[in-house]
Amino acid sequence: MDERGPGMASVEAVFREERGRLLAALVRRFGDLDLAEEVTSEAIEAALERWPVDGVPPRPGAWLMTTARRKAVDRLRRDQAYAAKLAILQVEAERAGPAPAADDGDSLPDERLRLFFTCAHPALPVEDRGALTLRFLAGLTTPEVARAFLVPVPTMAKRIVRAKKKISEARIPFRVPGADELPERLPGVLQAVYSIFTEGYAASSGASLQRADLAEEAIRLGRILRGLMPADQEVAGLLALMLLVHARRDARTGPDGEPVLLADQDRSRWNRDLIEEGRDLVVTSLTGGPPGPYGVQAAIAALHDEAADVETTDWPQIVALYDVLMTLAPSPVVALNRAVAVALRDGPAAGLALLDELTGEPLLRGYPPFATARAGLLQRLGRHDAAATAYREAIGLAPTEPEREHLRRSLAALEDPTETPR
């Protein structure tokens, strides 16, 4: 039982679910992110005082909206200069699109799609987009966002303040792009969410290989985005990809947190519900128009999840999908993954030849999976000295201690066959 009492637990649960919608609705109404954030916090504080005593209201989101709106109006009445500034912003917001109809407090318009595009606006630095998305759409506190990005809290606080200042000074519109802009702008939103997921799936540093809480936040954001854009194939593809990869979470690490490679994972520990949900979304992402990069990656993940083991995986189909991905979103990382799939289809020599063609790619020089893949293929070919060199390079590049320890054991087993990697 929650020692804080049912009232506190309830308000925190509601805050988690409603905060993003509330904040977005207030930004849309008043045109100012700082004001919206401040009165949202004040409304939550009021709820923390009232709800444990009075009980959670039947429409908690509407209660919060009414409370926050009143606080915003009170603040504007007290600060005429601030009100004048917001009046200008409101005019600009109205030019971007009609404001939602006034409500009677019984409903809370869902304006989060506008907030997604604001947080991921191309005028903002790439590193700020994910931080803003976590802060304002996932509802994480600044210290929580700082932990997510493994930076000091003051550094993250300055980053968020800088990004909000950029939004204000550059007059970044709080709106959903028009149909002509959407193909250019949506990938930035998807990338912001996916970057959060990839940090959770494979931490860029620290003592743990995975950060499940961060991956789950990204999936929650993906579900929100899917609800707001149900007809978009790539939104479905992104959510499918995250679900299908996250389904393997419990099998990806051993008892001590060490990595467990795909070939060695206990597939009975994979989450079948997430796999089924992901597979259904893959179908959605690949129908109704040409597939996008996330849909193709999700289809690859589905083939992995459907196979009983590595040997029976449909490697020819996976290679074919990587061929499609190379036309849609060519990159050295995609080429690396394709080379590994070719090695499993045609043998290690074929895969190594493709990797050798990529050795001049600057992006891959410090990329740990590249060195690890070369080490594994060289070992399979019996080129032990070259494999040992590649393993040492991979150890030096590996971002987390569990990965480094796993690679050390692989190197020890290569150099002394009597050693058995754990």
C-alpha positions as CSV (number, residue, x, y, z in Angstrom):
1,M,0.0,0.0,0.0
2,D,1.2,3.5,-0.8
3,E,2.2,5.1,2.6
4,R,1.4,8.5,1.2
5,G,-2.3,7.6,1.2
6,P,-4.8,7.0,-1.6
7,G,-5.3,10.8,-2.1
8,M,-1.7,11.5,-2.9
9,A,-1.3,8.4,-5.1
10,S,-4.4,9.3,-7.0
11,V,-3.4,12.9,-7.7
12,E,0.1,11.8,-8.8
13,A,-1.5,9.2,-11.2
14,V,-3.9,11.9,-12.6
15,F,-1.0,14.4,-12.9
16,R,1.0,11.9,-15.0
17,E,-1.9,11.3,-17.4
18,E,-3.3,14.8,-17.6
19,R,-0.3,17.1,-17.3
20,G,0.7,17.0,-21.0
21,R,-2.9,17.7,-22.1
22,L,-3.3,20.5,-19.6
23,L,-0.1,22.2,-20.5
24,A,-0.8,22.0,-24.2
25,A,-4.3,23.4,-23.8
26,L,-3.0,26.3,-21.7
27,V,-0.2,27.1,-24.2
28,R,-2.8,27.1,-26.9
29,R,-5.1,29.4,-25.0
30,F,-2.5,31.9,-23.7
31,G,0.4,31.5,-26.2
32,D,3.1,31.4,-23.6
33,L,5.0,28.2,-22.4
34,D,6.4,29.8,-19.2
35,L,2.9,31.0,-18.0
36,A,1.4,27.6,-18.9
37,E,4.0,25.7,-17.0
38,E,3.7,27.9,-13.9
39,V,0.0,27.8,-13.6
40,T,-0.1,24.1,-14.4
41,S,2.3,23.6,-11.4
42,E,0.1,25.8,-9.3
43,A,-3.0,23.9,-10.2
44,I,-1.3,20.6,-9.3
45,E,-0.2,22.1,-5.9
46,A,-3.9,23.1,-5.3
47,A,-4.9,19.6,-6.1
48,L,-2.4,18.2,-3.7
49,E,-4.0,20.2,-1.0
50,R,-7.6,19.7,-1.9
51,W,-8.0,16.2,-3.3
52,P,-6.7,14.2,-0.3
53,V,-9.4,16.0,1.7
54,D,-12.2,16.4,-0.8
55,G,-11.5,13.3,-3.0
56,V,-10.5,13.2,-6.6
57,P,-13.2,15.0,-8.7
58,P,-15.1,13.0,-11.3
59,R,-13.4,15.0,-14.1
60,P,-9.9,15.7,-12.7
61,G,-8.5,17.1,-15.9
62,A,-11.3,19.6,-16.2
63,W,-10.8,20.6,-12.5
64,L,-7.1,21.2,-13.2
65,M,-7.9,23.2,-16.3
66,T,-10.4,25.4,-14.6
67,T,-8.0,26.0,-11.7
68,A,-5.0,26.7,-13.9
69,R,-7.0,29.0,-16.2
70,R,-8.2,31.1,-13.2
71,K,-4.7,31.4,-11.9
72,A,-3.5,32.5,-15.3
73,V,-6.2,35.2,-15.6
74,D,-5.3,36.4,-12.1
75,R,-1.7,36.7,-13.0
76,L,-2.4,38.6,-16.2
77,R,-4.6,41.0,-14.3
78,R,-1.8,41.7,-11.9
79,D,0.9,42.2,-14.6
80,Q,-0.3,44.4,-17.4
81,A,3.1,44.3,-19.2
82,Y,3.0,40.6,-19.3
83,A,-0.6,40.7,-20.5
84,A,0.4,43.0,-23.3
85,K,3.2,40.7,-24.4
86,L,0.8,37.7,-24.4
87,A,-1.8,39.7,-26.4
88,I,0.7,40.0,-29.2
89,L,1.5,36.2,-29.0
90,Q,-2.2,35.5,-29.0
91,V,-2.7,37.4,-32.3
92,E,0.1,35.3,-33.8
93,A,-1.4,32.1,-32.5
94,E,-4.7,33.0,-34.0
95,R,-3.1,33.5,-37.4
96,A,-1.7,30.0,-37.1
97,G,-5.2,28.5,-36.7
98,P,-8.4,29.0,-34.8
99,A,-8.4,28.6,-31.1
100,P,-10.4,25.8,-29.6
101,A,-13.9,26.6,-28.6
102,A,-14.4,27.8,-25.0
103,D,-15.4,24.9,-22.7
104,D,-17.5,24.9,-19.6
105,G,-14.9,23.0,-17.6
106,D,-16.3,19.6,-18.5
107,S,-13.8,18.8,-21.2
108,L,-10.2,19.4,-21.8
109,P,-9.2,19.8,-25.5
110,D,-6.3,17.7,-26.5
111,E,-3.7,20.0,-28.0
112,R,-0.7,17.8,-27.4
113,L,0.0,17.3,-31.1
114,R,0.8,21.0,-31.3
115,L,3.1,20.7,-28.4
116,F,4.9,17.7,-30.0
117,F,5.7,19.8,-33.0
118,T,6.7,22.8,-30.9
119,C,9.1,20.7,-28.8
120,A,10.7,19.2,-31.9
121,H,10.8,22.4,-34.0
122,P,13.8,22.4,-36.4
123,A,14.9,25.8,-35.1
124,L,15.8,24.1,-31.8
125,P,19.1,22.3,-31.3
126,V,18.7,18.5,-31.6
127,E,19.8,17.8,-28.1
128,D,17.0,20.2,-26.8
129,R,14.2,18.5,-28.6
130,G,14.2,15.3,-26.6
131,A,14.7,17.2,-23.4
132,L,11.6,19.3,-24.1
133,T,9.6,16.4,-25.1
134,L,10.3,14.5,-21.9
135,R,9.7,17.7,-19.8
136,F,6.5,18.9,-21.3
137,L,4.8,15.8,-22.9
138,A,6.1,13.0,-20.6
139,G,5.7,15.2,-17.6
140,L,9.2,14.4,-16.1
141,T,10.7,16.9,-13.7
142,T,13.9,18.7,-14.7
143,P,16.0,16.4,-12.4
144,E,14.4,13.4,-14.0
145,V,15.2,14.7,-17.5
146,A,18.7,15.4,-16.4
147,R,19.0,11.8,-15.2
148,A,17.6,10.6,-18.5
149,F,20.3,12.4,-20.5
150,L,23.0,11.8,-17.8
151,V,23.9,15.4,-17.3
152,P,23.9,17.5,-14.1
153,V,20.6,19.0,-13.1
154,P,21.9,22.7,-13.5
155,T,23.0,21.9,-17.0
156,M,19.6,20.5,-17.9
157,A,17.8,23.4,-16.3
158,K,19.9,25.8,-18.4
159,R,19.2,23.8,-21.5
160,I,15.4,23.8,-20.9
161,V,15.4,27.6,-20.1
162,R,17.5,28.2,-23.3
163,A,15.1,26.2,-25.4
164,K,12.0,28.0,-24.0
165,K,13.7,31.3,-24.6
166,K,14.4,30.2,-28.2
167,I,10.7,29.3,-28.7
168,S,9.7,32.8,-27.4
169,E,12.3,34.9,-29.1
170,A,12.0,33.1,-32.5
171,R,8.2,33.2,-32.2
172,I,8.0,29.5,-32.9
173,P,4.3,28.9,-33.7
174,F,2.4,26.6,-31.5
175,R,0.6,24.7,-34.3
176,V,0.4,21.6,-36.3
177,P,2.2,22.1,-39.6
178,G,0.0,22.3,-42.7
179,A,-0.2,19.4,-45.2
180,D,2.6,20.8,-47.3
181,E,4.9,21.1,-44.3
182,L,4.0,17.8,-42.5
183,P,6.3,15.5,-44.5
184,E,9.3,17.7,-43.6
185,R,8.4,18.3,-40.0
186,L,7.0,14.9,-38.8
187,P,10.3,13.0,-38.9
188,G,11.7,15.4,-36.4
189,V,8.9,14.6,-33.9
190,L,9.4,10.9,-34.5
191,Q,13.1,11.2,-34.1
192,A,12.7,13.0,-30.8
193,V,10.6,10.1,-29.4
194,Y,12.8,7.4,-30.9
195,S,16.0,9.0,-29.5
196,I,14.5,8.7,-26.0
197,F,13.7,5.1,-26.7
198,T,17.1,4.2,-28.0
199,E,18.7,5.7,-24.9
200,G,16.5,3.5,-22.8
201,Y,17.2,0.4,-24.9
202,A,20.9,0.8,-25.0
203,A,22.3,3.4,-22.5
204,S,25.0,5.7,-23.8
205,S,26.9,5.4,-20.5
206,G,26.6,4.3,-16.9
207,A,26.4,1.1,-15.0
208,S,23.4,-0.5,-16.7
209,L,22.9,-1.7,-20.2
210,Q,19.2,-0.8,-20.3
211,R,17.0,1.9,-18.8
212,A,13.6,0.4,-19.0
213,D,11.8,3.4,-17.4
214,L,13.1,5.6,-20.2
215,A,12.1,3.2,-22.9
216,E,8.6,2.9,-21.4
217,E,8.3,6.7,-21.4
218,A,9.1,6.7,-25.1
219,I,6.5,4.0,-25.7
220,R,3.9,6.1,-23.7
221,L,4.7,9.1,-25.9
222,G,4.4,6.9,-29.0
223,R,1.0,5.8,-27.9
224,I,-0.1,9.4,-27.3
225,L,1.2,10.3,-30.8
226,R,-0.5,7.4,-32.3
227,G,-3.8,8.4,-30.7
228,L,-3.4,11.9,-32.1
229,M,-2.4,10.8,-35.6
230,P,-4.1,7.5,-36.1
231,A,-4.0,7.6,-39.9
232,D,-0.2,8.2,-40.2
233,Q,1.7,5.1,-41.3
234,E,5.1,6.2,-39.8
235,V,3.6,7.0,-36.4
236,A,2.3,3.4,-36.4
237,G,5.6,2.2,-37.6
238,L,7.5,3.9,-34.8
239,L,5.2,2.6,-32.1
240,A,5.4,-0.9,-33.6
241,L,9.2,-0.8,-33.7
242,M,9.5,0.3,-30.1
243,L,7.0,-2.4,-28.9
244,L,8.7,-5.2,-30.8
245,V,12.2,-4.3,-29.6
246,H,11.0,-3.6,-26.0
247,A,9.3,-7.0,-26.0
248,R,12.8,-8.6,-25.6
249,R,13.8,-6.5,-22.7
250,D,13.7,-9.2,-20.0
251,A,15.9,-11.6,-22.0
252,R,18.5,-9.0,-23.0
253,T,20.4,-9.1,-19.8
254,G,21.6,-11.9,-17.5
255,P,21.5,-12.1,-13.7
256,D,24.4,-9.7,-13.2
257,G,23.1,-7.2,-15.8
258,E,25.5,-8.5,-18.5
259,P,24.3,-8.4,-22.2
260,V,22.7,-11.6,-23.6
261,L,23.1,-11.7,-27.4
262,L,20.0,-12.3,-29.6
263,A,21.2,-15.8,-30.4
264,D,21.5,-16.7,-26.7
265,Q,18.3,-15.2,-25.4
266,D,15.5,-17.2,-23.8
267,R,12.7,-16.4,-26.2
268,S,10.1,-17.7,-23.7
269,R,10.8,-14.5,-21.7
270,W,9.9,-12.2,-24.6
271,N,6.6,-10.4,-24.0
272,R,4.1,-12.0,-26.4
273,D,1.4,-9.3,-25.8
274,L,3.8,-6.5,-27.0
275,I,4.8,-8.6,-29.9
276,E,1.2,-9.2,-31.0
277,E,0.4,-5.5,-30.7
278,G,3.5,-4.6,-32.6
279,R,2.8,-7.0,-35.4
280,D,-0.7,-5.6,-35.9
281,L,0.8,-2.1,-36.1
282,V,3.4,-3.3,-38.6
283,V,0.5,-4.2,-40.9
284,T,-0.9,-0.7,-40.5
285,S,2.4,0.9,-41.2
286,L,3.0,-1.0,-44.4
287,T,-0.5,-0.6,-45.9
288,G,-2.2,2.4,-47.5
289,G,0.8,3.9,-49.1
290,P,4.6,3.5,-49.6
291,P,6.3,2.3,-46.4
292,G,8.5,4.6,-44.4
293,P,11.8,3.9,-42.6
294,Y,10.1,3.2,-39.2
295,G,7.7,0.8,-40.8
296,V,10.4,-1.1,-42.5
297,Q,12.5,-1.3,-39.3
298,A,9.4,-2.5,-37.5
299,A,8.9,-5.2,-40.1
300,I,12.5,-6.4,-39.6
301,A,12.0,-6.4,-35.8
302,A,8.8,-8.5,-36.3
303,L,10.7,-11.1,-38.3
304,H,13.2,-11.5,-35.4
305,D,10.3,-11.7,-32.9
306,E,8.4,-14.3,-34.9
307,A,11.4,-16.7,-35.3
308,A,11.9,-19.6,-32.9
309,D,15.7,-19.1,-33.0
310,V,18.4,-17.4,-35.0
311,E,18.9,-20.4,-37.3
312,T,15.2,-20.3,-38.5
313,T,15.0,-16.6,-38.8
314,D,14.0,-15.4,-42.3
315,W,17.4,-13.8,-43.1
316,P,16.7,-13.5,-46.9
317,Q,13.6,-11.4,-46.1
318,I,15.5,-9.3,-43.5
319,V,18.3,-8.6,-46.0
320,A,15.6,-7.6,-48.6
321,L,14.0,-5.2,-46.1
322,Y,17.4,-3.7,-45.3
323,D,17.8,-3.2,-49.1
324,V,14.5,-1.2,-49.0
325,L,15.7,0.7,-45.9
326,M,18.9,1.7,-47.7
327,T,16.8,3.3,-50.4
328,L,14.6,5.1,-47.9
329,A,17.1,6.2,-45.2
330,P,20.6,5.2,-46.3
331,S,23.3,5.5,-43.6
332,P,26.4,3.7,-42.5
333,V,24.5,2.2,-39.5
334,V,21.9,0.7,-41.8
335,A,24.7,-0.7,-44.0
336,L,26.3,-2.2,-40.9
337,N,23.1,-3.9,-39.9
338,R,22.6,-5.2,-43.4
339,A,26.1,-6.6,-43.5
340,V,25.4,-8.5,-40.3
341,A,22.2,-9.9,-41.8
342,V,24.1,-10.9,-45.0
343,A,26.6,-12.8,-42.8
344,L,23.8,-14.8,-41.3
345,R,22.3,-15.4,-44.7
346,D,25.5,-16.1,-46.8
347,G,28.2,-16.7,-44.2
348,P,30.8,-14.7,-42.2
349,A,33.1,-14.0,-45.2
350,A,30.3,-12.3,-47.2
351,G,29.4,-10.2,-44.2
352,L,33.0,-9.3,-43.4
353,A,33.6,-8.2,-47.0
354,L,30.7,-5.7,-46.6
355,L,32.0,-4.5,-43.3
356,D,35.5,-3.9,-44.8
357,E,33.9,-1.6,-47.4
358,L,32.6,0.5,-44.5
359,T,35.9,0.9,-42.7
360,G,36.4,4.4,-44.1
361,E,33.0,5.7,-42.8
362,P,33.7,8.4,-40.2
363,L,30.5,7.7,-38.3
364,L,31.5,4.1,-37.7
365,R,35.1,4.7,-36.5
366,G,33.9,5.3,-32.9
367,Y,30.8,3.2,-33.1
368,P,31.0,0.2,-30.7
369,P,28.7,-2.2,-32.7
370,F,30.9,-1.9,-35.7
371,A,34.0,-3.1,-33.9
372,T,32.0,-5.8,-32.1
373,A,30.5,-7.1,-35.4
374,R,33.9,-7.3,-37.0
375,A,35.3,-9.1,-34.0
376,G,32.6,-11.7,-34.1
377,L,32.9,-12.4,-37.9
378,L,36.7,-12.6,-37.7
379,Q,36.4,-15.1,-34.9
380,R,34.0,-17.2,-36.9
381,L,36.5,-17.2,-39.8
382,G,39.3,-18.4,-37.5
383,R,41.2,-15.2,-37.8
384,H,41.9,-15.0,-34.1
385,D,44.6,-12.4,-33.9
386,A,42.6,-9.9,-36.0
387,A,39.5,-10.8,-33.9
388,A,41.4,-10.1,-30.7
389,T,42.4,-6.7,-32.0
390,A,38.8,-5.9,-32.9
391,Y,37.6,-7.1,-29.5
392,R,40.1,-4.8,-27.8
393,E,38.9,-1.9,-29.9
394,A,35.3,-2.7,-29.0
395,I,36.2,-2.8,-25.3
396,G,37.7,0.7,-25.5
397,L,34.5,2.0,-27.3
398,A,31.8,0.2,-25.3
399,P,29.7,2.8,-23.4
400,T,28.6,0.8,-20.3
401,E,30.5,-1.5,-17.9
402,P,28.2,-4.5,-18.6
403,E,29.1,-4.3,-22.3
404,R,32.8,-3.9,-21.5
405,E,32.8,-6.9,-19.2
406,H,31.0,-9.0,-21.8
407,L,33.6,-8.2,-24.4
408,R,36.4,-8.9,-22.0
409,R,35.0,-12.3,-21.4
410,S,34.7,-12.9,-25.2
411,L,38.3,-11.8,-25.7
412,A,39.5,-14.1,-22.8
413,A,37.7,-17.1,-24.3
414,L,39.2,-16.3,-27.7
415,E,42.7,-16.1,-26.3
416,D,42.3,-19.1,-24.0
417,P,39.8,-21.6,-25.4
418,T,39.5,-23.2,-21.9
419,E,37.8,-20.0,-20.7
420,T,34.0,-20.2,-21.1
421,P,32.2,-16.8,-21.4
422,R,29.5,-16.5,-18.8
